[in-house]
Amino acid sequence: MSGNIIELKNISIAFGGEQILKQLNLSIKDGEFVTLLGPSGCGKTTTLRIIGGFYVPDEGDVLFMEQNINKLPPYKRQINTIFQRYALFPHLNVYDNIAFGLKLKKLPKGEIQSRVTEVLKMVGLQGFENRHIDNLSGGQQQRVAVARAVVNRPRVLLLDEPLSALDLKLRKDMQVELKNIQKSLGITFIFVTHDQEEALTMSDTVVVMNEGIIQQIGTPQDIYNEPENAFVADFIGESNILDGIMKKDLEVEFSGHIFKCLDKGFDKDEAVDVVVRPEDVDIVEPEKGMLTGVVTSVSFLGVHYEIIVDIGGFKWMIQTTDKVENGEAVGLFIEPDAIHIMKKSKYSGLYGDYSSYSDEHDRLSMDAAESEGEIE
Amino acid sequence: MNKKSFGSRLVAAPYYVWAAIFVVVPLIITAYFAFTGKDGSFTLSNMYGISKYGKSFAISILYAVIATAVTLLVSYPMAYFMTKLKISSQRMILLIVMLPMWMNFLIRTYSWITILANTGLINTFLKAIGLGPVQLINTPGAVILGMVYDFIPYMILPIYSVMTKIDHSVLEAAEDLGANGFHRMTKVIFPLSLPGVISGITMVFVPSVSTFYISQKLGGNKNLLIGDAIEFLFNNGPDYYNIASALSLILMVMILLCLTVMNRFDNGEPEGIIV
């Protein structure tokens, strides 16, 4: 036994001539909370629907407990899905929605009753049995959708952006609740989201996808601290991505200065991408800094200031608790462990500096991504 | 009363007048004739007189029930498969379904005579291959066929329009929860399309039960339907207005009762209807 409940091997699928997934390989361990993370159109929902049985891949194998299930229809899989817009049955009340799967399995009435009562308690909806679906709030509908899926005791639960329709506060609560449900049931969750914060908070393993290809698989800490390439670095959190030259092991040159770092194993003078997270930069007096620059923008975000510093034409984003003024000259001090070196990739140079950065712009593009269609 | 409601009443006034002249007044006249004798005095004798037409009522209801059932059996699968087609094909079929409705109902019924007659299209063909002739025209089957043909669009359209609104993700959810094709049909699609079925049944049953002309042309006047009886009596002159009105009134009450029962199904507890 490999301990993998789901394995995707060389999966490819195309719709209308457009290649959505390209030779995708992914192994998911039993009991893991795995998140497929990526921008709209990256193929994450398609991957989920292949596991659920709603799409049959053009090429490759889908294995469930080492059995090929390529051709097994969804209703025969020990997998349940929570759909993006819940897809509750409008003609049934809460009880009958949740009991739907159990009734199809022809379980005895008493068992159905006790299992429905149990899951209603788990999602905090006791006493809602006879409520009509239309009379529930978004959060309550979400809970019914969760209950309707987990009551069947699936081995794997698929969640297709289940929180995207909820407001921020409710979303945070549901993140914690879903995580707790997953822990107490001990089943595998495969969660799809485009929200990197959500992915980092909830997951044991994050799978970052773009353009139908897996960019990186790792723990949230790995993904954040050691991104594989410029795409991952840019997509997860904020980052300053600079062109650098690896002078030798543990030494890298960028922005005209040689820094000590912790990375090795590169060729001598190899061109690399350098990532420095905004919170890892210390602001010091200009004469004490490794680099010096001029502050061009200051925004107060509560816990810290987000400042933009122009260093030789490259705009850095730095998060600091020190108060600085717009137009002030500052020095930057960067510890060796704050520097992460990545191999050059097709994404190198795509993500520039923060010269055109504005908070509002970021939020707008996020909303646009959310409102895009389901099919990816 | 505030000004706004006065204004909106003023706008609605022409419709009230219209409804009064063409709906309420005829109803009152019908009721008046139904409960008066030839001399204009109050009497219930017309109501007793309708017992002679019991057979007509029974046959009308029987034919209408059969016609409605056949229409439903043909329309439901048709509407279902229409929703599976490309949008452009769906539009094309909708047009074909509605096309006969642009033609006069009498002409449509009349055209069936040329198809079903003993020397008609079908029998000519059957004779040519040595199987005919078969009596088709002037049979109860021909009358029911006429009803089905004339009223089928009123069944297909409401069912189709409700079915197209069923959210596809709900069907995926059912499949995900273990429902095979049969269960998805019986436990999700059918209950969700029920409002369309109910309005289709209403829109076919009501005109079928009260129809006239179809049975005269295709049924050879052998079995007098209640609609034909009413037409026949009114055509026989003022002496028969009272009994004809009584029949109309009874038919109307009957239809109202049917509608009430149907609506109870429609609005009742949704789980009450599920198999």
Chai-1 contact restraints between the chains, C-beta under 6 A:
chainA,res_idxA,chainB,res_idxB,connection_type,confidence,min_distance_angstrom,max_distance_angstrom,comment,restraint_id
A,P74,B,E175,contact,1.0,0.0,6.0,A-B,restraint_1
A,P74,B,D176,contact,1.0,0.0,6.0,A-B,restraint_2
A,Y75,B,E175,contact,1.0,0.0,6.0,A-B,restraint_3
A,Y75,B,G178,contact,1.0,0.0,6.0,A-B,restraint_4
A,Y75,B,A179,contact,1.0,0.0,6.0,A-B,restraint_5
A,Y75,B,N180,contact,1.0,0.0,6.0,A-B,restraint_6
A,N80,B,D176,contact,1.0,0.0,6.0,A-B,restraint_7
A,T81,B,D176,contact,1.0,0.0,6.0,A-B,restraint_8
A,F83,B,S169,contact,1.0,0.0,6.0,A-B,restraint_9
A,F83,B,A173,contact,1.0,0.0,6.0,A-B,restraint_10
A,A87,B,S169,contact,1.0,0.0,6.0,A-B,restraint_11
A,A87,B,V170,contact,1.0,0.0,6.0,A-B,restraint_12
A,A87,B,A173,contact,1.0,0.0,6.0,A-B,restraint_13
A,H91,B,P191,contact,1.0,0.0,6.0,A-B,restraint_14
A,H91,B,L192,contact,1.0,0.0,6.0,A-B,restraint_15
A,H91,B,P270,contact,1.0,0.0,6.0,A-B,restraint_16
A,F100,B,L177,contact,1.0,0.0,6.0,A-B,restraint_17
A,G101,B,L177,contact,1.0,0.0,6.0,A-B,restraint_18
A,G101,B,G178,contact,1.0,0.0,6.0,A-B,restraint_19
A,L104,B,G178,contact,1.0,0.0,6.0,A-B,restraint_20
A,L104,B,A179,contact,1.0,0.0,6.0,A-B,restraint_21
